[in-house]
Amino acid sequence: MGVQDDTVVVRRFWEEVVGKNDIELMDELFSDNFKLHDLVYKERRRLQDLKGLVRDTKNAIPGINVEVVDQQLDVDGRVFTHFTVHVPRPEGRGYADANTPSDGWAYTGLSISRLYGGEIHESWVIWEAIRASKELSEPFGAGNWRWPPWR
């Protein structure tokens, strides 16, 4: 797989694994010794840990949709991916609160991934939480940030 194809590998993770819950695809996309650096989920040092994290997130928050907004490949072969995770508002959880957007939430972020031989070996992820609602588009304050958003 060529360096240009590295962007496709990272896109497949966001769109097919996170967006469509294809956990088994991770065996093809990631090194067994994968390392994640994330401010929310902390450091994860093994592919199995990341699989569990994705599986738990998808089970806790059904209906997640991921949009890859932009990708860039730098001269050193790192893939920069700007993404947005759309989280639908869950039904039946008592959302009478006027501050809860009716159309769910959107979390945007940036991942920087280092690949070798067509496999993701290391990623750094930075998240910014924003409200998806047009009426309530102000960002969450750092003290109010939460994942999943209804917790």
N, C-alpha and C positions, 0 to 999 in steps of 0.2 A: 504494500500500500504506500503511495507517495505522500509527501508532506501536504500537498493540497487536499488529499483525502482526509487528513486529520480533522478538518472542520466538520466533515460529514460524520465522523465517529462521535464527536462531542454533541452535534445536533441530534443524532440518534438517541443519545442518552437522555437529553432533555425532552424530546418529543415522544419517543417510543417507550422508554423505561419509566420516566416520571409521569408523562402525560397519558400513556396508554397502559401502564402497569405491566410491561413486559420484563419482569424481573430476570428471567433466564437469559435475555439478551446481554445482560451485564457480563456474563462469562466470556462473551466474544469481544466486548468493548474495553474491558478493564484488565490490568495486570493483577495477578493474585496478591501482590504486595502493594496494591494501591494505597495511597495516603491522602486523606482529605483534611484540609484546614478550613474551618468554618466557625465564625463567631457565634452562631446559634447552636450548632450541633457539636461544636468542639472538634478536637482532632480524632479522626478514625484511621486506624492503621492497617486494616485488612479489608479485602473485598467482601467477605462474609458480613462484617460489621455494617458496611454500606448497604448491602442487600437488605439486611434487617431494618435499617433505618428507612429505606425507601418503602419496604413492605408495610412497616408500622404506620408510616405517614399516609400511604394510600388507603389503608384500612380505617384509620381515624378520620380521614378527610376524603370521602368519596367524591368524585366529580371534578377533581383537579384537572385543569387544562393548562398546558405550557405552550407559550409562544416564544420562539427564538426571534428576537427583534433584529439583531445584527451579530455578525461574527467577523473577526479579523485574525489573520495569521501573521505573527511577527517574524522578523528575520531569524530569530533563534528557534523557531518552530513551535512557540507557545500559541495556543488557541485562546483568544479572548471572545467570550460569548456574553452578549447582553440578552437577558431573558426576562419574561414576565410569567409568573405563575398566577393563574386565575382560580380563585377558590369560591365556589358557589355558597350562598348562605344556606346553612342546613335548615331543613323544615322541622318543626316540632320541638324546638329547643327554647321556646319562650322569648321571642325577639320583639317584644313590645317597646323596647328601648328606642327612642327617637334617634339616637346616635348610631344605631346599627344600620348600615346600608342595605337597601332591599335587593340590590343586585350583586351582593357579595363583595369580595375583597380582591385586590391585586397586589402581588408582591413582586417587585422588580429587583434584579440583581445582576451581578457580573461574576462570571467564573473565568479563571485563568487555568488552563489545563496544559500539562506537559505530557507529551506522548512520545513513545518509542516503539517502532515496529508496528504502528497502527493500533496500539493499546494505550489507554489512559493510565499513567503511572502516578500522577500527583495532580491535585486540583486545589485551588484556593477559591472560596466563595464568599462574596460580600452581598448582603441583602439590604434592600431599602423597602420598608413597608409603607404602602399607600392605600388609601381607600379607593375602591373601584367606582363607587357611586359618584354620579355627576353632581349631586347635591352636596355630598360630603367629601370633597376631594382633598381636604387638608391632610398632610401627613400625620401619622401617629407620632406622638412624642416618644422619645427613647424610653421613658418610664412606662409608657402604655403599650409598647410593642409586645406582641404575644403570638405564639404559634402553637396550635392552630388559632385562628383569629377569634373564635368564640370562647376560648378558655379565659 
